[in-house]
């Protein structure tokens, strides 16, 4: 069985850019938010914009997991997802978590909440994702007895080479410098949620998000309440963030 690397994050965290880097590598089978089908399509927990259902995609947690685990028989797997899509299932499935490398990506909610509202103006607290991400982090920490890798999106944007090199070293895969750049364009993995990924689809590498948000905290005061709600969970993970060194770029 080949290695599986899980990137757990929350919406609007630059997670798709990190995923795009792994697509560019070419040595991993890459899955994009496969557990979202459980939350939005099968269990229908809440509505979401920019949804284009794939009728051939598995819908239940066991079937989604089986799809990705079967892929590991042929090659390494990288899958990016948000724990809020399947947190109840994950907490009941320690064997699955123990069988892969679990990593975490966070972005300051000051920026992420506004970015989220830009794409999903009717967002609710349940889809912010920070609380469930912290629960998953704590569960994996207790389960493994070690501190999982945490990357801060600010480091990924400001120092992509050092940060990606440190991430690869931490998860035990070769660092491929060519994966820092890619050709702009949509990827097949994003077809279901393509409207969420216009920025990364237009990019050709890791860059700082433009910050041109649809709303401000003044125009949408309830978004400030969302930011305050997310802040403690962000701070909890940020204290464990990966601190890349220049040596990591070698």
Residue pairs with C-beta under 8 A, 6 or more apart in sequence:
1 72
1 73
2 72
2 73
2 74
2 75
2 76
2 77
3 72
3 76
3 77
3 100
3 101
3 172
3 173
4 68
4 69
4 72
4 76
4 77
4 78
4 79
4 99
4 100
4 101
5 22
5 28
5 76
5 77
5 78
5 79
5 100
5 101
5 103
5 171
5 173
6 79
6 80
6 81
6 97
6 100
6 101
6 102
6 103
7 15
7 18
7 19
7 78
7 79
7 80
7 81
7 103
7 104
7 105
8 81
8 82
8 83
8 102
8 103
8 104
8 105
8 133
8 136
8 137
9 15
9 80
9 81
9 82
9 104
9 105
9 106
9 129
9 133
10 82
10 84
10 106
10 107
10 112
10 128
10 129
10 130
10 133
10 230
11 82
11 112
11 116
11 120
11 127
11 128
11 129
11 196
12 107
12 111
12 112
12 113
12 115
12 116
12 119
13 105
13 106
13 107
13 112
13 153
14 105
14 107
14 153
14 156
14 157
14 206
14 209
15 80
15 105
16 32
16 80
16 190
16 196
16 197
16 200
17 156
17 200
17 203
17 206
18 80
18 105
18 151
18 156
18 164
18 167
19 30
19 32
19 78
19 80
19 189
20 182
20 187
20 200
20 203
21 164
21 179
21 180
21 182
21 206
22 28
22 30
22 78
22 179
23 30
23 182
23 187
23 189
24 178
24 179
24 181
24 182
25 176
25 179
27 75
27 76
28 75
28 76
28 77
28 78
29 71
29 72
29 74
29 75
29 76
29 77
29 78
30 77
30 78
30 79
30 80
30 189
31 67
31 68
31 71
31 77
31 78
31 79
31 80
31 81
31 189
32 79
32 80
32 187
32 189
32 190
32 192
32 193
33 80
33 81
33 82
33 85
33 192
33 193
34 57
34 58
34 64
34 67
34 68
34 79
34 81
35 61
35 64
35 81
35 82
35 85
35 86
35 89
36 81
36 82
36 85
36 192
36 193
37 57
37 58
37 59
37 64
37 192
38 59
38 60
38 61
38 64
38 85
38 86
38 89
39 45
39 46
39 84
39 85
39 86
40 46
40 48
40 51
40 85
41 53
41 57
41 59
42 59
42 60
45 126
46 124
46 126
46 127
47 122
48 120
48 127
49 119
49 120
49 122
49 195
50 119
50 193
50 194
50 195
50 196
51 192
51 193
52 191
52 192
52 193
52 194
53 192
54 191
54 192
57 192
58 64
58 66
58 67
61 86
61 89
65 93
65 96
68 77
68 79
71 77
76 173
82 129
82 132
82 133
83 90
83 129
83 132
83 133
83 135
83 136
84 126
84 127
84 128
84 129
84 131
84 132
84 133
87 132
87 135
87 136
90 96
90 97
90 136
90 139
91 135
91 136
91 139
94 139
94 143
97 139
97 140
97 143
98 143
98 144
101 149
101 171
101 172
102 136
102 140
102 144
102 148
103 148
103 149
103 150
103 151
103 167
103 170
103 171
104 133
104 136
104 137
104 148
104 149
104 150
104 151
104 237
105 150
105 151
105 152
105 153
105 156
106 130
106 133
106 150
106 151
106 152
106 153
106 234
106 237
106 238
106 241
107 152
107 153
107 154
108 152
108 153
108 154
108 234
109 128
109 130
109 226
109 227
109 230
109 231
109 234
110 227
111 209
111 211
112 230
113 128
113 223
113 226
113 227
113 230
114 213
114 214
114 215
114 216
114 217
114 223
115 209
115 213
116 123
116 127
116 128
117 123
117 213
117 214
117 215
117 220
117 223
118 213
118 214
118 215
119 195
119 196
120 127
121 214
121 215
123 226
125 226
125 229
128 226
128 229
128 230
130 229
130 230
130 233
130 234
131 229
131 230
131 233
133 233
133 237
134 233
134 236
134 237
137 148
137 150
137 236
137 237
140 148
141 147
141 148
147 240
148 240
149 167
149 170
149 171
149 242
150 237
150 238
150 240
150 241
150 242
151 163
151 167
151 241
151 242
152 238
152 241
152 242
155 162
155 163
155 241
155 242
155 244
156 163
156 164
156 206
157 206
157 207
157 208
157 209
158 208
159 244
160 180
160 205
160 206
161 177
161 180
161 249
162 244
162 245
162 246
162 248
162 249
163 242
163 244
164 175
164 179
164 180
164 206
165 175
165 244
165 248
165 249
165 250
166 242
166 243
166 244
166 245
166 248
167 242
168 174
168 175
168 176
169 175
169 248
170 242
175 248
180 205
180 206
181 204
181 205
182 203
182 204
182 205
183 204
184 201
184 202
184 203
184 204
185 201
186 194
186 197
186 201
187 201
190 196
190 197
190 201
194 201
199 209
199 210
215 223
217 223
217 224
217 227
